[in-house]
Amino acid sequence: MKKQQAAKIRSMTGYGRGVAQIGDAEASVEISATNHRYVNVNFRSRANIDPHTSELEKTIKSKIGRGSLLVRIRFAGKDSSEASIRKDVLERYIAQVEELRLEQPRFFDKADGYRLLRLPGVCSETDEGAPLSEDEVGAMFAALSNALGALNVVREKEGESLLTDLSTRIDSIEASLADVRAIAKEAVTIIRDKLVARVNALLEDAPAKLDSSDLAKEIALIADKGDIEEEITRLAHHLTDARGTLASAGDCGRRLEFIFQEMLREANTIASKQLDVRIVKKAIDIKTEVERLREQIQNVE
């Protein structure tokens, strides 16, 4: 079969960093990506980026199809600000804890100061609530774009290795399937010869003779139960579909997951229907390769 020229596929794992400066504002963005069935984005920043997270996530999803992303956003000058303890907030927490301690002394024996400091609103950066300037917002999005570009370069490079491995395993399955098809064509003849030999051995000393039409019916019945032509055809179609999906542009991970699942189903059916040990062995080889494909596809976007 003539193979299609495969488009680039991307791994879901990688790291990218981008820096941008607009006016006096300088921002840096770091993105760490790991496997995930869908797109999952988490932001980390000391600056007040909350008003912009929706647009940031939209930008990310326009470039990333699958993966769990941890996005760290920093601004020059903001990360060196000193932390402060908001005593008024802390005192209100303490007062409420004291009330609970009096009501439920068994559960509130004493207040843990370090735990109180971790409660929302107690500790803050001196400038974390300040809105970002227009230049800071522009620098943040420019840095994000640079980080996404760097991340996808890494993911495409890893994708090249994944593509080589996937293609090699598909080639192996295709070769095994060709062997199965060839063996299946002669399997009926082999079954017929074995059945005739066995029946003749049993009737060698018996006065009755074997009716050839009855033997033909038994052979046809056995052949029908072991017929795997439909499974072979469907499995061949799935292989073609897998190659086409790898050659197509865009995200292919989820579609390949489905294709490989169907391939495994056909291989299982072939192994269960056949009596020929050679075909069973080849079916097991196919199943082994498909399982490895399913493992690898978990890394593909």
NORBELQUI-V8116 format. One record per helix or strand. SS is the DSSP state (2 for helix, 1 for strand). FROM is the first residue (numbers start at 1). LEN is the number of residues. If there is no record, write none. Layout:
SS	FROM	LEN
SS	FROM	LEN
This chain:
1	11	1
1	14	9
1	25	10
1	39	6
2	50	12
1	67	9
1	83	3
2	87	17
2	113	5
1	123	3
2	134	69
2	212	14
2	229	19
2	253	21
2	277	21
1	300	1
